[in-house]
Amino acid sequence: MMGSDMADGETERELKHELGNAQQQKLALQHLLSKAVDEIEDLVESDCNDDQKTEALKAAARLRRAASL
């Protein structure tokens, strides 16, 4: 019975470790996505016509929302 408790403890530690890794990956991806949105917004301010600017800003807003989830 004690062996099962030790295995459960190891499994729990492994799962917590994997969860921590997944959370760090999520944060890194959110950061990259936010940087990409910033770059899109900067580019939109350049030589785009109004329709292109509107569409690019809509896309940037969707990406920014996705990065905040």
Secondary structure, 3 states (H helix, E strand, C coil): CHHHHHHHHHHHHHHHHHHHHHHHHHHHHHHHHHHHHHHHHHHHCCCCCHHHHHHHHHHHHHHHHHHCC
